[in-house]
Amino acid sequence: MGEKVDNKVITKAADEVQKADVLLVLGTNLKTYLCTQLINYYEGDKLIVVNPEPHFSDKYADILVSERVDITLEKILKELGEV
């Protein structure tokens, strides 16, 4: 938190967000500084937020998973037969 991020990294991230069909936001809400900057570039179809803490910005998610990221990712891996 509060760390400076290199402009080249932010530019690359914005380019990748713009190309994404699905955006997966893990462990944070949509109103953190970096999220608000990058979300403006998103043109895809599904915005998925995985965050255990409720937040007023959750209403912008197409899919909201209100649990810890590690638990959600483990469930996904099991579903894919990876665990």
C-alpha positions in Angstrom: 0.0 0.0 0.0 1.3 3.4 -0.9 4.1 1.9 -3.0 5.1 3.7 -6.2 4.6 1.6 -9.3 6.7 2.2 -12.4 4.8 4.0 -15.3 5.9 1.2 -17.7 4.2 -1.4 -15.5 1.0 0.7 -15.2 0.9 1.2 -19.0 1.4 -2.5 -19.7 -1.3 -3.3 -17.1 -3.7 -0.9 -18.7 -3.0 -2.4 -22.1 -3.7 -5.9 -20.8 -6.9 -4.8 -19.0 -8.2 -3.3 -22.2 -7.7 -6.5 -24.1 -9.3 -8.7 -21.4 -12.7 -10.4 -22.0 -13.0 -11.1 -18.2 -11.5 -9.1 -15.4 -10.8 -10.9 -12.1 -10.3 -8.6 -9.1 -8.8 -10.5 -6.2 -8.6 -9.5 -2.6 -9.5 -5.8 -3.0 -12.4 -3.6 -3.8 -13.0 -1.6 -7.0 -12.4 1.7 -5.3 -8.7 1.3 -4.4 -6.6 3.8 -6.3 -5.0 1.4 -8.7 -8.3 -0.4 -9.4 -10.0 2.8 -10.2 -7.3 3.8 -12.6 -7.2 0.5 -14.4 -10.9 -0.3 -14.5 -11.4 2.7 -16.8 -9.6 0.6 -19.5 -11.8 -2.5 -19.2 -14.1 -3.1 -22.1 -14.8 -6.8 -21.5 -18.0 -8.7 -20.7 -17.6 -9.9 -17.1 -16.2 -8.2 -14.1 -15.6 -10.7 -11.2 -14.7 -9.6 -7.7 -13.4 -12.0 -5.1 -13.1 -10.3 -1.7 -14.4 -11.3 1.7 -15.0 -7.7 2.9 -18.3 -6.2 1.7 -17.9 -2.8 -0.1 -20.3 -0.4 -1.7 -18.5 -0.8 -5.1 -19.5 -4.5 -5.1 -22.6 -3.5 -7.0 -20.4 -2.9 -10.1 -19.3 -6.6 -10.3 -21.1 -8.9 -12.6 -20.1 -11.8 -10.3 -19.3 -11.3 -6.6 -17.6 -14.0 -4.5 -17.6 -12.9 -0.9 -14.9 -15.1 0.5 -11.2 -15.3 0.9 -9.2 -15.5 -2.3 -7.3 -18.6 -1.3 -10.5 -20.5 -0.6 -12.0 -19.4 -3.9 -8.9 -20.3 -6.0 -8.7 -23.7 -4.3 -12.3 -24.4 -5.2 -11.6 -23.4 -8.8 -8.5 -25.7 -8.9 -10.6 -28.6 -7.5 -13.3 -28.0 -10.1 -10.6 -28.1 -12.9 -9.1 -31.3 -11.4 -5.9 -29.6 -10.5 -5.9 -30.5 -6.8 
